[in-house]
Amino acid sequence: MQPNVFDAMGKYWQEIADKEPTERQIQFIKNNISTEGWILDLGCGTGRHTILLSKEGFNVVGLDISSKLLKIAKQHQTQAQLVKADLQHLPFKDKAFTIALSLDNSFGYLPTEEADFKSLKELRQTLCHSGLFILDVFNREQLKRKYPKHSIANLQWLFLPVLLRYPNAISQYILSFYKWREYTNFFLFQKRTVDPKAGRLFDFWVTKDKTDGKLTFFHHTTRLYKLSQLHEMLLGSGFMVEQVCGGYEGQNFSVKSSRLVVLAD
């Protein structure tokens, strides 16, 4: 498995994740579930969904492979349970949960498609017979249209870390040519590409800490799935697809939708 880039980013990733439309996601979840039973939040990271759902009275277990992100989540006063585990080996009894969530493209990080498929079969065993699974990922077709194709020409971005290690005046001049996003404690530069043939998303991130000006470089990649692929994998693991949405307001899915949200039981 690739190194856990989110674990490496730690506090930076917490700030990035907190900018996501959490309230809209929570409202979508509440519109589609009941308050009965237990919820399993897969790939919970710093716990932003887990904690909010717990505060609203839901019984929630947050699961992630990153010790660092779970440590951040535990700093919040929450009744939610937080568990470190691999998606392929869920440490729960069969039929322990009535609802499972995989939000913000948390699906697709295991080493192979077969491993992703295995994690779905594992999840099916953990959910009760009529349990609901909400799977929220990027829309692969929309990303293919939005971002440039990943190719040898994009390797120029790999040399940026070398250039930025020049004396401060030179590195600052180089940085002035790039568009940075500002967060509370750091600046972020992102270069994103997509390999449509392999179905993979690639990100190159540079963070610049506001306190000491330190530059840190991160490489991130994840697998992207088409709706037809997810449908086949869910059916093969024992789920029935009940609804497909193109966003958190429940809009119809199309190739132009930014999200692909699947509800299966």
C-alpha positions, 0 to 999 in steps of 0.5 A: 500500500502507498504511504499514508499521505494523510497521516504524514500531513497530520495537522495540515490535512485536518485544516484541509478536511475542515474546509470540505462541505461537512454540514451538507454531507451530514444533512444528506446522511440524516435525510437518508438514515434512521436514528436506530442502530450503529453507524460505521464511518469508514476512513473517518480521518480526523473524525469530522463526520463521526464527531458531528453525528455523535453530537446529534445523538447517533451511535457512531464508530469511526474507523481509520488506519492512521494513528495520527489522524485518530489522535487528532479526532480523540482531542474532541469531546465525543461519545463516538468510538474510534478504532484503528483498523484495515478496511480488509479486516474489520474487527467487528462481529457480523451484522454489528452495524445498520449503516456504513459510510464511506465519504469524501472519496475514502474508497480506492486507496487499497493496493489493488482493485481486488483489495477494494472488492474484498473490503466491500465483501468484508463490509457486507458481513459487518452490516445487518441484512437490510443495512444501508451503505452510503458510498461517496466518491469523485465522479471519474468522468468529470475529473477526466474533463476537468484536469489534464492527462497525467503524462511524462510532460507532467514530470516537470512538477517533480523538479519543483522541490529541487528548485525550491531548495535554492536560497530563500530569495530564489525560492520565493521568486519561484513561488510567486508564479504559483497560485496558493490556497491560504489556510489558518496555519499554512499555504497550499499549492496543488497540481492535479492530473488524471490518468484516464486509462489507468483510472487514477488521480494524482496530486502533487502538494506543497505546504508552506508553514506560516510560522517558520516558512518550512516547505513540505512536499507530498505526492498523493494518488487514488483509484477512481471508479466509474459508476458501472464498476462500482455497481458491479463490485457492489453487486458482487459483494452482496449489495443492491444499489438503490439510488445514485446521486450526483451531489449532497442535495440528492440531484440526479447523477450525470457525467458532469456531476462533481460527486458520485454518491451511491446508496446500497443495501 
